[in-house]
């Protein structure tokens, strides 16, 4: 006899009526006396046990598509190892009311324009079937799976949703790969324990990263995009969890061995996932870089002068630094990793400047962007290209090559916004030679790695090696003026 929970919308009932007859034993093989905890269980031989265990209970799901990312009533999630070719199903317990759920899972290919942003290339999806005749589910290969279920308790979806995401390819996204993706080496898959290991991951001082399943951040359940589940794990302060905004941080720069461990447990994700981050080789790359000269330290080149230039770390590139300034060509300059005459250098003078009397010199007054490789004490100086990014505010949108450029106005740079929206600014840095893991195929360093912003206090804030900066909105037709030498900017 089929059963449909009273709080479901009519669409569920239609699904239940149309379900296929199960060739297995239906509910006769379920020991319902073991189903004691309220909620959804993942059960069946594919879980590695014939027993129905409390550690297989799914947890409340967080809707990443909703403002504030709240727990969504009727949404459930679970990471669990499933054996390929074996059967499993879902069991629901609500104060003694017990129902079996399942679905005929099929491979769903994500449209190309949606993949790799909020969606993986493919997931397993199916229409939920409720009752004794619900067919058992199967996966082809053994692995760790992220099961996401939404029974449409809010009634705002066309029908309930269930999907399975293969999470066997856990890896890291962060400072070690410019927030791309590096897959970990996995041990054998069993609910008694899986270990994901990465060796020699390079992170800068105060570097950040997250664990993730592939080069995407979320997975979308419904066609309208009303419900999304997070697919990365961050540090919540109470262990790992689906915390989209919380990264794992390291204090020292260097090479790290990183381990993610999974063992099936009851409760939130921090009960099933643990991690270890071990520094194996501390970095020798400089953590700071300064520029001194007559223009910056006065006639005595005073390292204690407030105008000494502190260069900005290039995101994801230990030992690399940059700055944009207006230069007086009559004033020579030098660099040092510390504010002292100990280890100062000029570089070779091969790109964009010359060396005269042991100091760096540019050929003419103007705006320049400096790139320093502190690992090799090498310097490159190019005419400054400062741009505004974003579809709403600037005509160039997010295309770095066609981004709108600021123009020089004396010793300041100006640009007028063409629309209203989020303000994003960057200096375009194009090294003469590719930097592994840092430069793009186009030759430039991604704009967000040399990004900056300013707020109501008028002070320029550089992203450097840190995470996403706070946002500021601006109206259309506003004139932005930047004074890099003073470290200030205005909107009027």
C-alpha positions in Angstrom: 0.0 0.0 0.0 1.5 3.3 -1.0 1.6 6.2 1.4 2.0 10.0 0.8 2.8 12.4 3.6 -0.1 14.8 4.2 2.0 18.0 4.0 3.2 17.3 0.4 1.7 19.2 -2.4 -0.5 17.5 -5.0 2.4 17.0 -7.4 3.9 14.5 -5.0 0.8 12.5 -4.9 0.9 12.3 -8.7 4.5 11.0 -8.5 3.6 8.4 -5.9 0.7 7.1 -8.0 2.9 6.7 -11.1 5.7 4.9 -9.4 6.9 1.6 -10.8 6.4 -1.8 -9.1 9.5 -2.8 -7.1 10.9 -6.2 -8.0 12.5 -6.4 -4.6 10.8 -7.1 -1.3 9.5 -3.6 -0.8 9.3 -2.8 2.9 9.4 -6.4 4.0 13.2 -6.3 4.1 13.3 -3.2 6.3 13.6 -3.6 10.1 11.6 -0.5 11.0 12.3 -1.0 14.7 15.9 0.3 13.9 14.4 3.6 12.5 14.3 5.6 15.7 15.8 9.0 15.0 13.5 11.5 13.2 14.5 12.5 9.7 15.8 10.8 6.6 18.1 7.8 6.6 20.2 6.5 3.8 19.9 2.7 4.0 20.5 -0.4 2.1 23.5 -2.7 1.1 25.2 0.2 -0.8 26.0 1.9 2.5 28.3 -1.1 3.5 25.8 -2.5 6.0 22.5 -4.3 6.0 21.8 -2.5 9.3 19.8 0.7 9.5 22.2 3.0 11.5 21.7 6.4 13.1 25.0 7.7 11.6 23.2 7.4 8.2 20.6 10.1 9.1 20.8 13.2 6.8 21.3 16.7 8.2 19.3 19.8 7.6 20.2 21.4 4.3 21.4 25.0 3.8 20.0 26.9 0.8 22.9 28.8 -0.7 20.5 30.5 -3.2 18.5 32.3 -0.5 19.5 35.6 1.1 21.4 34.9 4.3 21.9 31.2 3.3 19.4 29.8 5.8 18.6 26.3 6.8 15.7 25.3 4.5 12.8 23.4 6.0 12.4 20.2 4.1 15.9 20.2 2.7 18.4 17.5 3.7 22.1 16.6 2.9 24.5 13.8 3.6 28.0 12.8 2.6 28.2 9.0 2.5 30.2 6.3 0.7 28.1 4.1 -1.6 29.2 0.8 -3.1 28.8 0.6 -6.9 26.1 -1.8 -8.2 24.4 -2.2 -4.8 21.0 -0.9 -3.8 20.1 1.9 -1.4 17.1 4.0 -0.6 15.8 6.6 1.8 13.7 6.0 4.9 11.8 8.8 6.6 10.8 8.8 10.2 8.5 11.5 11.7 7.5 10.6 15.2 6.8 7.0 14.3 5.4 7.7 10.8 7.8 5.8 8.6 7.9 5.9 4.8 10.3 4.7 2.1 11.6 7.0 -0.6 13.6 6.4 -3.7 14.1 7.6 -7.3 15.1 6.2 -10.7 18.5 8.0 -11.0 19.7 9.2 -14.3 22.8 11.1 -15.3 22.0 14.8 -15.8 24.4 16.8 -17.9 24.7 20.5 -16.9 24.3 23.0 -19.7 27.7 24.3 -20.7 26.9 27.9 -19.7 26.0 26.8 -16.2 28.8 24.3 -15.6 31.9 25.2 -13.5 30.2 28.2 -11.8 27.4 26.9 -9.6 27.3 23.4 -11.0 29.5 20.4 -11.8 29.5 19.0 -15.3 27.0 16.3 -14.3 25.0 14.9 -11.4 22.6 12.0 -10.8 19.0 13.1 -10.6 15.6 11.4 -10.4 11.9 11.9 -9.6 11.1 11.0 -6.1 8.9 8.0 -5.5 7.2 7.5 -2.2 5.9 4.3 -0.6 6.3 0.5 -0.5 7.0 0.2 -4.2 9.7 2.9 -4.4 12.5 1.3 -6.5 15.9 1.0 -4.9 18.6 3.3 -6.2 22.1 2.4 -7.4 25.4 4.1 -8.4 27.7 2.6 -11.0 31.0 3.2 -9.1 32.0 3.0 -5.5 32.8 6.5 -4.1 32.0 9.3 -1.7 28.7 10.9 -2.6 26.9 14.1 -1.6 23.2 13.4 -1.5 20.9 16.5 -1.5 17.2 16.1 -1.0 14.4 18.7 -1.0 10.9 17.4 -0.3 9.4 20.8 -1.3 7.8 21.4 2.1 7.6 25.1 1.1 5.6 24.3 -2.0 7.8 26.7 -4.1 9.2 24.1 -6.5 7.5 22.2 -9.3 8.2 19.0 -7.5 10.5 17.5 -4.8 14.2 17.2 -5.8 16.9 14.6 -5.2 20.4 14.6 -6.6 23.7 12.8 -6.0 27.0 14.5 -6.6 30.1 12.3 -6.9 32.4 13.8 -4.3 35.2 11.3 -4.7 37.4 14.0 -6.3 37.8 16.1 -3.2 40.6 18.6 -3.4 41.5 22.2 -2.6 40.8 25.6 -3.9 42.7 28.6 -2.7 46.0 30.4 -2.6 47.9 27.3 -3.8 46.1 27.4 -7.2 44.6 30.9 -7.5 41.2 29.5 -6.4 41.3 27.0 -9.2 41.2 23.3 -8.2 43.8 20.7 -7.2 42.6 17.2 -6.8 43.7 15.1 -3.8 44.9 11.5 -3.8 42.2 9.4 -2.3 42.5 6.1 -0.3 40.0 3.3 -0.8 36.4 4.3 -0.2 34.6 3.0 2.8 32.4 4.5 5.4 34.9 3.4 8.0 37.3 6.0 6.7 38.5 7.8 3.5 41.7 9.9 3.4 42.4 12.6 0.8 46.0 13.7 0.7 47.8 16.6 -1.0 51.6 17.1 -0.8 53.7 20.3 -1.2 50.9 22.8 -1.6 52.5 26.3 -1.6 50.8 29.0 0.4 51.8 32.5 1.1 51.9 34.0 4.6 48.2 34.2 5.8 47.2 32.2 2.8 43.7 30.7 2.6 42.0 27.7 1.0 39.0 25.5 1.2 38.2 21.9 0.5 36.0 21.4 -2.5 34.6 18.8 -4.9 35.8 20.0 -8.2 36.1 23.4 -9.9 32.7 24.7 -8.9 31.2 26.2 -5.7 27.6 24.9 -5.6 25.1 22.5 -7.1 21.6 23.6 -8.2 18.6 21.4 -7.4 15.8 22.9 -9.4 15.4 24.4 -12.9 14.5 27.9 -11.5 17.6 28.0 -9.3 15.7 28.6 -6.1 17.6 25.9 -4.2 21.4 25.4 -4.2 23.7 23.4 -2.0 27.2 24.3 -1.1 30.0 22.0 -2.3 33.0 23.3 -0.5 34.0 22.8 3.1 35.5 25.6 5.2 36.4 26.2 8.9 33.4 27.1 10.9 35.2 27.5 14.2 33.7 24.3 15.3 35.3 22.1 12.6 34.6 21.7 8.9 31.3 22.6 7.5 29.4 24.0 4.4 30.5 27.5 5.3 30.7 29.4 2.0 32.5 32.4 3.5 34.9 30.7 5.9 38.3 29.8 4.6 41.0 27.8 6.3 44.0 30.0 7.0 47.7 29.4 7.5 50.1 31.8 9.4 53.4 31.1 7.6 54.3 30.9 3.9 55.7 27.7 2.6 54.9 24.2 1.5 52.1 22.3 3.2 50.9 18.7 3.4 47.1 18.8 3.6 44.9 15.9 4.7 41.1 15.6 4.6 39.6 12.6 6.4 36.1 11.3 6.2 34.4 8.8 8.5 30.6 8.4 8.5 29.1 9.8 11.6 25.8 11.1 12.9 25.3 14.8 13.1 26.6 17.8 11.2 29.5 17.6 8.7 32.1 18.4 11.3 31.4 15.0 12.9 32.3 13.2 9.6 35.1 15.4 8.3 38.4 16.3 9.9 41.5 17.8 8.5 45.2 18.4 9.1 47.5 21.1 7.6 51.3 20.5 8.2 54.0 23.0 7.2 56.8 20.9 5.7 59.1 23.7 4.4 58.9 27.3 5.4 59.1 29.8 2.6 62.2 31.9 2.1 60.3 34.4 -0.1 60.2 37.9 1.3 56.9 38.8 3.0 57.2 42.6 2.4 58.7 44.9 -0.2 59.5 48.6 -0.1 60.6 51.3 -2.5 62.8 54.3 -1.4 64.1 57.2 -3.3 64.2 61.0 -3.4 60.5 61.1 -4.3 59.6 58.7 -1.5 62.1 59.2 1.3 63.1 62.8 0.7 66.6 64.1 0.0 68.1 61.8 2.7 66.2 58.7 1.4 64.8 58.3 5.0 63.4 54.8 5.5 61.2 56.2 8.3 59.4 58.7 6.1 55.7 58.2 5.9 55.8 58.4 2.1 58.0 55.3 1.7 56.1 53.0 -0.7 55.1 49.6 0.6 54.4 47.4 -2.4 51.3 45.1 -2.5 51.7 41.3 -2.6 50.5 39.6 -5.8 47.7 37.2 -4.8 48.8 33.6 -5.0 52.5 34.4 -5.9 54.8 34.3 -2.9 57.6 36.8 -3.2 55.9 38.9 -5.9 54.8 42.5 -5.3 53.4 45.4 -7.2 52.4 49.0 -7.0 51.1 51.8 -9.3 52.5 55.4 -8.8 53.2 58.6 -10.6 56.9 58.9 -11.0 59.2 61.9 -11.3 61.8 60.8 -13.8 64.5 63.0 -12.1 64.2 61.1 -8.9 66.0 57.7 -8.8 64.8 54.8 -6.5 65.7 51.4 -5.1 64.0 48.4 -3.5 64.4 46.4 -0.3 62.4 43.7 1.5 63.0 45.6 4.7 63.0 49.3 5.6 66.8 49.5 5.8 69.9 49.5 3.8 70.5 45.8 4.1 69.8 43.7 1.0 68.6 46.7 -1.2 68.6 46.1 -4.9 67.8 47.6 -8.3 67.1 44.6 -10.5 68.7 44.2 -13.9 67.1 47.2 -15.5 66.0 45.1 -18.5 62.3 46.0 -18.5 60.9 49.5 -18.5 63.7 51.4 -16.7 67.5 51.8 -16.6 70.1 51.8 -13.9 72.2 54.9 -13.3 74.7 55.4 -10.5 73.4 52.2 -8.9 69.8 53.3 -8.8 66.6 52.8 -10.9 65.5 55.5 -13.3 62.5 55.8 -15.5 62.7 57.7 -18.8 59.9 60.2 -18.4 57.4 61.5 -15.9 54.2 59.5 -15.7 52.2 56.7 -14.2 53.9 53.4 -14.0 53.2 50.0 -12.5 56.1 48.2 -10.8 56.3 44.4 -10.5 59.0 43.0 -8.2 60.1 39.4 -8.0 61.6 39.4 -4.5 62.6 35.8 -4.9 65.2 36.8 -7.5 65.4 40.5 -6.8 64.2 41.3 -10.3 62.1 44.4 -11.3 59.9 45.2 -14.2 58.3 48.7 -14.8 55.6 49.3 -17.4 53.3 52.3 -18.2 50.3 52.0 -15.8 47.0 50.5 -17.0 44.3 51.0 -14.4 40.8 49.6 -15.1 37.3 49.4 -13.9 35.6 46.0 -13.9 32.0 44.9 -13.9 29.0 44.8 -16.3 26.9 47.3 -14.3 29.5 50.1 -13.8 31.9 49.8 -16.8 31.3 49.2 -20.5 34.1 46.7 -20.7 32.3 44.3 -18.2 34.5 41.5 -16.9 36.7 41.3 -20.0 40.2 42.5 -18.9 41.3 43.2 -22.5 38.4 45.5 -23.2 38.0 46.9 -19.7 37.6 50.7 -19.4 40.9 52.4 -18.6 41.5 55.4 -16.3 43.2 58.4 -17.9 45.9 60.6 -16.5 44.8 64.0 -15.2 48.0 65.6 -13.9 49.3 63.4 -11.1 45.9 61.7 -10.6 43.9 59.2 -12.7 40.2 59.6 -13.6 37.3 57.7 -15.1 33.5 58.3 -15.2 31.2 55.3 -14.5 28.9 54.3 -17.4 26.4 52.5 -15.1 25.3 51.8 -11.6 26.6 48.9 -9.6 29.5 47.2 -7.8 32.8 49.0 -7.9 35.8 46.8 -8.8 39.2 48.3 -9.7 42.5 46.8 -10.7 46.0 47.6 -12.1 46.8 45.5 -15.1 50.1 43.7 -14.7 51.6 41.9 -17.7 55.0 40.3 -16.8 57.5 39.9 -19.7 57.6 36.1 -19.0 54.8 33.8 -17.7 54.7 33.1 -13.9 53.6 29.5 -13.3 50.2 29.4 -11.7 49.9 33.1 -11.7 49.7 34.5 -15.2 46.8 33.6 -17.6 47.3 32.3 -21.2 46.8 36.0 -22.3 49.9 36.9 -20.4 48.5 39.1 -17.7 47.9 38.4 -14.0 44.2 37.9 -13.3 42.6 41.3 -12.4 41.5 40.2 -8.9 45.1 39.3 -8.0 46.0 43.0 -8.3 42.6 44.4 -7.2 41.9 47.4 -4.9 38.9 49.4 -3.6 38.2 52.5 -1.6 35.4 53.4 0.8 33.9 56.5 2.3 37.1 57.4 4.2 38.7 57.8 0.8 41.7 55.5 1.5 42.7 53.0 -1.1 42.5 49.4 0.2 44.5 46.7 -1.7 43.4 43.1 -1.7 47.0 41.8 -1.7 47.1 38.2 -0.5 43.8 38.5 1.4 40.3 37.2 0.6 37.5 39.0 -1.2 37.2 42.6 -0.1 34.0 44.3 1.1 32.0 45.8 -1.7 31.0 49.4 -2.6 28.3 50.5 -5.0 28.4 53.5 -7.2 25.9 55.3 -9.4 26.1 56.0 -13.1 27.9 59.1 -14.3 30.1 59.5 -11.3 33.7 60.7 -11.7 36.3 58.5 -9.9 39.6 60.2 -9.1 42.5 58.2 -7.8 45.7 59.6 -6.3 48.0 56.6 -6.0 50.8 58.6 -4.4 48.6 59.9 -1.6 46.8 56.6 -1.3 43.4 58.2 -1.7 40.4 58.3 -4.1 37.1 60.1 -4.5 33.7 59.7 -6.2 31.9 62.8 -7.3 
